[in-house]
């Protein structure tokens, strides 16, 4: 009986091993050629004359034409937008800074992005009542498009806030290099 018990236990362990390993579900990306172009990035510059005022005071926007944002990206991928701050570092949008004037007036500068099929809207809000204007110098942006849902889990990692760390983790060179 001991021989049959050991054999039965061995069969159960083998069956459990196969059943547990079959629970791992690696799904193929529905995006065509995802492994070739799973992550792409582009640089954009918004010049002061490209901002369009909204109906809201101290709020402007502009539209970027980004044909790489396809239905597949909207359904299975992600779009990250970074701006270069005054310290020359890339910062993930949305971005907000609060300032205080000599008269203890507080105001904010806010930049955020919204993406859609073949485009991105960039919004800018500057609430300084003394000087509510658009940026006086060009605004640099970097758009990163992740086309593969298997990479999507990376967006939960802290590296997503630092463009250089993210691209290094994804083993993608900077297109400016």
N, C-alpha and C positions, 0 to 999 in steps of 0.2 A: 504494500500500500504506500509506503514511503516513496517508492520509485514513481508511482502514478501521481502522487501529490506534487513532487518536485517537477515532473513533466508538465502537469497542469498549471502550476505556478509559472513555469517558464513560458508556456504558450500564452497565458494571460499577460505577462510582462511584455512579450513581443507584440501582442495585439494592441496593448496600451501605447507602446512606443509608436507604432504605425498610426494609430488614431490621433495621437497628440501631434505628431509631425504633420499630419494632413490638415490640422487646424490652422497652420500658418498659411495665410492667404496673400501671396504676392500677386497683385493684379497688374496686368499690362496697362500701360497708359493708353487712353483712347486717342491721344494726340498723335497725328502722323509725324514720324521722324522725331519723336520726343527725345530720344537719347542723343540725337545729333544737336539739337537746338533747345535743350530743356531749360536753359537759362540764357537770356540775352539782355544786354543793357545798352542804353543810349544816353547821350548827353543832349540837353536842350538849354537854351538861353532865352529868358524872357526880358525884353528891353522895356524901359519905362513907358514908351509910347504904345505898347501892346496891351496894356491893362484897360479893361472896359469897366466903367462904373456900374454898380447895381443900384437898385432903388433904396438900399440901406446906406446910411451915411458911413463914410470911411471904409467902404467895402468894395473891392474890385475883383475881377476875375479875368482869366484868359483861357482859351481852349488850345490844346495841343492835338495835332493830328498824329495819331499813333496807329498805323494800319496793322501793326503786329499784335494788337489786342483783338483777337478773334473770338468767335463763339466758344472754341475749345478752351481758351484762356479764361474766359468768363465762367465757364462751367467747371473746369478742372484745375485751373492754375491760380496764379496770384500776380498782382501788380504792386510793386513797391516804388514809392517816389521819395527821393532824398533831395535836400537842398543844402547848399554850402552856406554855413553861417559865417559870422564876421571873424571867427577864429580859423577860418579856412578848413573846417571839418565838415564832413557830410553828416547830415542829421535827417533821420527818418521823419516824414510827415505823418500826422499833423505835428506842427511845431508852434509853440507859444512862448513868448517872453513878456515879462511884466517890468515896467520901468517906473521910476519916480522922478518927478522934476524937483527943482529947488523949492517950488511953492507947495510941495507935498501933493501934487496932482499925480494920480496913478493912471497909466495907460498901458495898452497891450499891443503887441504885434503878433498876428496869427497868420499861419500859412497852412492850408490843407488841400488835399487832392481827392478827387472822385473820378473813378475810371468807368468806362462804358465801351461798347463795341467801337473799335477803331479810334478811341480818343480818351483824353484826360482833361478834366477841368481843374484849374489851379485857382484857388481863392486866396485873397490877401486882405487882411483887415488891420488897420492901423488907427487906433482910437485916440491918438493925441489930439485933443481939441484945439491946441494952438497951431498944429501943423498936420492936418489929416491928409497925407499924400501917399501916392504909390512909392515903391522903392525908387530912389534917385539913381541907382546904378543897376546894371543888369543882374538878374536873379539866375543863378546857375542851378540846374536840376539834373538829376540822374535818375532815369527810369529803369527798373529791373523787372523783367517779365519772366515769371516762372511758368513754364508750359506743361509741366509734368506733375501730376498729383502725387507721385511717389516722393517727390521732393518737398511737397507741401508741409510735411511735419517739421521741416527745418524752420518754418516760420514761428514755431513756438519756442525756439531757442533764443537765448540772449544775443547771439551773434547777429540777428536780423537788424538790430539797431545800428550796428557798425558795418557799413558797406564793405570795407576792406576785409574784415573778418568773415563776413558772409561769403564774399566771392572766393576767398581763400579756402573756406570750408567746402565750397562747391567746386573747387579746382577750376575756376574760371578766371582767365587773365583780364585785366582792365583793358577795355577796347582803346583807351587813350595811349596805352603803352606801345 
